[in-house]
């Protein structure tokens, strides 16, 4: 009898303990009106949020976000966000992985920089309840003196990016992360649905 009870209770406890479900390289949040349910530890989240881990090779990094564009402020801490624009924050994740990959390529003497001219972004479904935000960031080989080792972005999900502020924040960092205070900034990328992004790369002061 006790064994039967434990067999029934264990799956429930397992589901209850998870704040999100890991599936391969994804974090998934979904709501009870979806066909497949993933339960929050305290309650069912009322939205879908699929965050792919960016995939990087020596040639490029790519990835995709799928789900809602914005969440209520009460979900910021739970989902480890720094704002409510959950879809646009996928750009932060991409920049983290691209920056790490550039540093690795530098250490491996595969000196590279991001090829701004071949960056691709798309926001299918933006301005609805479900968007697919795809990002592709390619690299190209360069001489050591031209190699980049850090990467960031300045964007607006449906509004103009605050580029002046982002440049000030990077150049005024107390850690002095920008070598020679020089930033390389892309043209303004726009999707037809309204995402606007500047991409920024530089030589980190700990490298080059």
N, C-alpha and C positions, 0 to 999 in steps of 0.2 A: 504493500500500500504506500509506504513512504517513498519507495523507489519510483513508483508511478507518479507521485506528486512532484518529485524532483525533476523527472523527465519533462513534465508539463510546464513547470515553473522556469526552468533554466533558459529556454528560448526567449521567454518574456523578459527575464532580467537582462539578457544580452542586448535585446532591442532597446530596453529602457535606458541602458547605460551609455548608448552611443549618441553623441550630439550631432554627428554626421556619419554617413556611410562612405567608406573608401571602396572604390571599385577600380582596380588597376591604378591609373594615374589621375583619378578624378575625385573631387569632393562633391557630393550630391545632396541637395536639399529639395524636397518636393512636398506637395500638399495632398490632402486626402481626396481631392477630386481628380487626381492623376491615377493612371492604371496601376503603376508600380509605386508602392509607398515606402518611404524612408522616414522613420519617426525620430523626432527630436527627443532629447532626454526628458523634457518636461511637457512638451505639447507639440502637436503637428504644425510645422511651419507653413504659413499660408502663401508660399511662392516656390518657384523652381529656380535652382541656382546650380549650374554645372561648371566647375572651374577646372579646365584641363591643365595639367602640369606642362609647361612649355617644353617642346622637344628640340634639342640642340644638337647639331652636328658641327663639323669643322667648316661648313659652308653657310649655315643659316640656323636661326631659331624660329619656331612657329608654334602656334597654339590657338585655342578658341575658348571663348566663354559663351555659355548658353543659359538664358533665363531672363529674369526680370531686370529692368534697368535701374530701379531705385528700390530701396527698402526703408522701412520706418527706422527712426533713430534708435528705437529699443533693440534693434538687431545688430547695431554696430559692434558692441563688445562681443556678443555671442559668435559673430562671424569673423571676428578679428579684422574689422575694417577701420579706416580713418575718416569715413564719411558715408553718406547714404547712396552715393552713385556706384553701386556694386559692380555694374557692367563695365564702367569706365576704369575702375580700379584694376581691371585685368591688364591695362597698360603698365601699371606699377610692377605686376608680376613678371611681365615680359622683360621690362628693363632690368630687373634683378637678375634674370637668367642670362640676358644678353651681356650685361656687364661682367658677370662671372665667367662667361665663355670667352670674352675678349681677353680677360686676364689669363685664363688657362692657355689660350692660343699664344699669348706673349711668352709665357713660361716655357712653352713647347717650341719656341722660336718659329712659330707659324704666324708671323707678324701680320696683323689684320686690322681692318676698320669696317664699320658698317657702310654698306653701299647704299647711300640715301636714295639714289635714283631708282633702285629696284625694290624698295619697301612697298608692301601691299597691305592695305587694311580694308575691311568691309564690315558693314553693320546691318545685315539683312534683318528686317523686322523692327528696326529701331522706331521708337514712338508708338509702340504697341505693348502688349503685356509680355511679349517674348522676343528676345533679340539674340542673334548669333553674331558675335563680334570675333572676327578672324584677323590674326596678325601674322605677317611674315617679314622677318628681318634678316636680310642676306649679308654676308661678309665678302670682302675682297682682300687679297694679299697685297701688302705694301712693304716698302723698306722699313727697317726697324725704327728709323727716326720719325716715320709717319704713323706708326702703330697706335691705335686707340685702346684704352684699358678701362674705360668707364662709359656708362650709357644711362640716359634718363629721357624724360618726355615732358612736354607741357601741353596740356590739351583741355578741351571743353566738350562736354557731352551736350551738344546742342547750343553751345555759346562760344564766344571768342576766347582763346587761351590767354592767360595772364603771363605772357612771355617775359616781360620786364621783371616781374616779381620772381619768377623762377631763376632767371639769370642772376639776380641779386642774391638769392638764397644760396645758389651754388658757389658763386664767387666769394661770398661772405662767410662761408662755412668755417667755424673755428678750427676744424681739422685740416684746413687748407688742402682740400682734395684735388683742386684743379691746378695742374702744373702750368706755370707762366701765366696764369689767369686767362687762359685762352679756351674758348668753347667753339665747337663746330656745330652749327645749327642747320637743320634741313629746311627746305621749303615747307610751307603750310600744307599738310595733307588734309583733304576733306572727303568725306563720304557723301553720297547723294542724300542720305538720310539726316545728316547734320553733325556727325562727329568731326572735330577739328583737332589736329595733332601736329605739334612740332616735335621732332626727335633731336636729341642733343647727345653728342659724344665728345670725349676729351681724353687727354693723357693724364691719368691719375698720378698724383705726386709721389706715390709709393713705387711707381714703375717708371719705365723709360729713362 
